[in-house]
Amino acid sequence: MDSRKHSAMTGAGASVDPNIGGEFTAWDGYISGTTIALEPRHKITQKWRTTDFPADASDSLLEIILEETPTGTKVTLKQTDIPDGQAEQYKDGWRKFYFEPMKAYFKKKQVGAKKARTTGV
């Protein structure tokens, strides 16, 4: 829900209004939508689409559920109302363009934080 951090994590441009009713874009405009519900630190619900959606297709519904675990945060993603024939494309895309970069981004942040604590920075 932060334009700068989202862009840093994925390596592509993002613009995010972090409020309910706020619009967002990601991947240099390939993804766009509106945030329709927020439960801070628990759930984000968005209307979501890509430039690959047919013009007459309704927006997809995206739910991102965050759960604390003993070792960090479990992220569960539910996406419904995807245009026919596109589900596998997005399933692969979430993995390749979000979850893998997310793991690398937070690992880098964690290493940086440990280094700062060790060096007193």
C-alpha positions as CSV (number, residue, x, y, z in Angstrom):
1,M,0.0,0.0,0.0
2,D,3.1,2.2,-0.6
3,S,4.0,3.3,-4.1
4,R,7.8,3.6,-3.5
5,K,8.1,0.3,-1.6
6,H,5.9,-1.6,-4.1
7,S,8.1,-0.3,-6.9
8,A,11.2,-1.3,-5.0
9,M,9.9,-4.8,-4.3
10,T,8.8,-5.6,-7.9
11,G,11.2,-3.5,-9.9
12,A,8.4,-1.9,-11.9
13,G,6.5,1.4,-11.5
14,A,3.5,1.5,-9.1
15,S,1.2,4.2,-7.9
16,V,-0.9,3.5,-4.8
17,D,-3.6,5.6,-3.0
18,P,-3.6,3.6,0.3
19,N,-7.2,4.5,1.3
20,I,-10.5,2.7,0.8
21,G,-11.7,3.9,-2.6
22,G,-8.2,4.7,-3.6
23,E,-6.9,3.7,-7.1
24,F,-3.7,1.9,-7.8
25,T,-1.5,0.9,-10.7
26,A,1.3,-1.6,-10.8
27,W,3.8,-3.0,-13.3
28,D,4.0,0.4,-15.1
29,G,0.2,0.4,-15.6
30,Y,-0.3,-3.2,-16.6
31,I,-2.4,-3.7,-13.4
32,S,-4.9,-1.2,-12.2
33,G,-7.8,-1.2,-9.7
34,T,-9.4,0.2,-6.6
35,T,-9.1,-0.7,-3.0
36,I,-12.5,-1.6,-1.7
37,A,-11.8,-2.8,1.9
38,L,-8.9,-2.6,4.4
39,E,-8.3,-4.4,7.6
40,P,-4.9,-3.1,8.6
41,R,-2.3,-5.9,9.0
42,H,-5.0,-8.5,8.2
43,K,-6.7,-8.1,4.9
44,I,-6.7,-6.0,1.7
45,T,-9.6,-6.3,-0.8
46,Q,-9.3,-4.8,-4.3
47,K,-11.1,-4.7,-7.6
48,W,-8.3,-5.6,-10.0
49,R,-7.6,-5.9,-13.7
50,T,-4.8,-6.0,-16.3
51,T,-4.5,-4.6,-19.7
52,D,-5.0,-8.2,-20.9
53,F,-8.6,-8.2,-19.7
54,P,-11.2,-8.0,-22.5
55,A,-12.7,-4.5,-22.5
56,D,-16.1,-5.8,-21.6
57,A,-14.8,-8.0,-18.7
58,S,-15.7,-7.0,-15.2
59,D,-12.9,-6.4,-12.7
60,S,-11.5,-9.3,-10.8
61,L,-11.8,-9.5,-7.0
62,L,-8.5,-9.8,-5.2
63,E,-8.3,-10.6,-1.5
64,I,-4.9,-10.6,0.3
65,I,-5.0,-12.1,3.7
66,L,-2.1,-11.6,6.2
67,E,-1.7,-13.9,9.2
68,E,1.1,-13.7,11.8
69,T,3.1,-16.9,12.3
70,P,5.9,-17.7,14.7
71,T,8.4,-17.1,11.8
72,G,6.8,-14.1,10.1
73,T,3.7,-13.5,8.0
74,K,1.7,-15.9,6.0
75,V,0.2,-14.3,2.8
76,T,-2.8,-15.9,1.2
77,L,-4.1,-14.6,-2.1
78,K,-7.6,-15.2,-3.4
79,Q,-8.5,-13.9,-6.9
80,T,-11.9,-14.5,-8.4
81,D,-13.8,-13.3,-11.5
82,I,-10.8,-13.8,-13.8
83,P,-11.6,-13.8,-17.5
84,D,-12.0,-17.2,-19.1
85,G,-8.7,-18.8,-20.1
86,Q,-6.5,-16.4,-18.1
87,A,-6.3,-18.0,-14.7
88,E,-3.1,-19.9,-15.2
89,Q,-1.4,-16.8,-16.6
90,Y,-2.2,-14.9,-13.4
91,K,-1.3,-17.9,-11.1
92,D,2.1,-18.0,-12.7
93,G,2.4,-14.2,-12.7
94,W,1.7,-13.9,-9.0
95,R,4.4,-16.4,-8.3
96,K,7.0,-15.0,-10.7
97,F,6.3,-11.3,-10.4
98,Y,5.2,-10.9,-6.8
99,F,5.9,-13.8,-4.4
100,E,9.5,-14.4,-5.6
101,P,10.5,-10.7,-5.6
102,M,8.7,-10.3,-2.3
103,K,10.8,-13.0,-0.7
104,A,14.0,-11.5,-2.1
105,Y,13.0,-8.0,-1.0
106,F,12.2,-8.9,2.6
107,K,15.3,-11.1,2.8
108,K,17.4,-8.1,1.7
109,K,15.6,-5.9,4.2
110,Q,16.2,-8.5,7.0
111,V,19.9,-8.8,6.2
112,G,20.2,-5.0,6.1
113,A,18.5,-4.7,9.5
114,K,20.8,-7.4,11.0
115,K,23.9,-5.6,9.6
116,A,22.7,-2.2,11.0
117,R,22.2,-3.8,14.4
118,T,25.7,-5.4,14.3
119,T,27.5,-2.3,13.2
120,G,25.5,0.1,15.4
121,V,24.1,2.0,12.4
